Amino acid sequence: MISNSDYDENLIKQQQQEMQDKNFLMDVAIGYTKSISLSCALKYKIPQLLEDKSKSCKELSEILNVNCDNLYRLLRTLSTIGIFIEDELEDGVFRNSRLSNLLRISNSESWVNNVYLQSHPNVIQSFMYLDKTIECGTSLGMTSQGFSSAWELFEKDKSLKAHFHNTMTCFTSDEIKTILKYIDFNQYKSIVDLGGSSGELLKSIAKSSRGQLVESFINFDLPLVINQNKVNNENGADEFDKRYSEVASDFFVDSDYPSADCYTLKFIFHMFNDDKVLTILDKISKSIKPNGKVYVFDHIVQPKNQPSAPFYFDLQMVLNFNGKERSQKEWRSVFEKSPFKIDTILILSDSKRMSVIELSLKQ
């Protein structure tokens, strides 16, 4: 028998849960206000301007030549979610918080590059075309903004381009210990990293005990990437291992990839649809040496109905690259149509985002 007190308690719990659900849905609905507000604060370099001391909105607005009242409303809003702190006694005076202090970090190895990348106005704007992309089945996030691709945007916005490549380098730095834990590259004479960006993966392998016997490391990427690497090297980057070299080319234009007995692709395939992935795999099959291996370091979306970064990246891939994140079933479906077979799939428990798929040629 249910007492009145039990009924009242259950009713209160239901009402509390309903209120939590409503608040959650409202937070999702207005989520864009947070990302766009953060984007504005980064555009104006507020974390750097505040440095280690407080400044008034009047001071900041004079430095930036913007409207003081509207700047105040921006910073006040961000302070409610822990980005900046408004003085309790004096209105309109702000200092950096623990969170905004992190945004002052600007070196190429910092994960903060990804915050700048994700909150960039063009990246945010791309989501305004999600409905049209769903309706027509074609990636419209960039083309609807006047860019042929995300790569064209990167070329026109050098700062965004730097944040993108620094983010990729940061991802590699985060994962390299895990990669070397599971793979001994000494079994290979030559390694080609397709889409290797700054070459961080190959350089890390070359420096480790698990890459000492490798005779050559080749970083293969677009000319714009390799040219930037040369500029960085001229500006004082460390001299690389003599076994390391770079090839400026395109996945889809030139006929052959450099020959090797090991190929690595780190967060590359998720930027392409299945047809383009199959094109890359077909070209690798023509260049890979006998008994060679291909290592795909990428997301595997799982499990269902749980918050997970790859699901959000999936929408970015379809909007901005016409790519996709894949489940284990979807990966298997792609490779079944390719010249390669899956030898191993490792869903790494000690990785933040990465899984490893090992491939070899079908007999």
Sequence and secondary structure as in RCSB ss.txt:
>XXXX:A:sequence
MISNSDYDENLIKQQQQEMQDKNFLMDVAIGYTKSISLSCALKYKIPQLLEDKSKSCKELSEILNVNCDNLYRLL
RTLSTIGIFIEDELEDGVFRNSRLSNLLRISNSESWVNNVYLQSHPNVIQSFMYLDKTIECGTSLGMTSQGFSSA
WELFEKDKSLKAHFHNTMTCFTSDEIKTILKYIDFNQYKSIVDLGGSSGELLKSIAKSSRGQLVESFINFDLPLV
INQNKVNNENGADEFDKRYSEVASDFFVDSDYPSADCYTLKFIFHMFNDDKVLTILDKISKSIKPNGKVYVFDHI
VQPKNQPSAPFYFDLQMVLNFNGKERSQKEWRSVFEKSPFKIDTILILSDSKRMSVIELSLKQ
>XXXX:A:secstr
   HHHHHHHHHHHHHHHHHHHHHHHHHHTHHHHHHHHHHHHHTTHHHHHTTS EEHHHHHHHHTS HHHHHHHH
HHHHTTTSSEE SSSTTEEE  HHHHHTT   TT THHHHHHHT HHHHHHGGGHHHHHHHSS  TTGGGT SSH
HHHHHH HHHHHHHHHHHHHHHHHHHHHHHHH  GGG SEEEEET TTSHHHHHHHHSTTSTT  EEEEEE HHH
HHHHHHHHHTT     TTEEEEE  TTTSS    EEEEEEES GGGS HHHHHHHHHHHHHHEEEEEEEEEEE  
  STTS  HHHHHHHHHHHHTS     HHHHHHHHHTSSEEEEEEEE TT SS EEEEEEE  
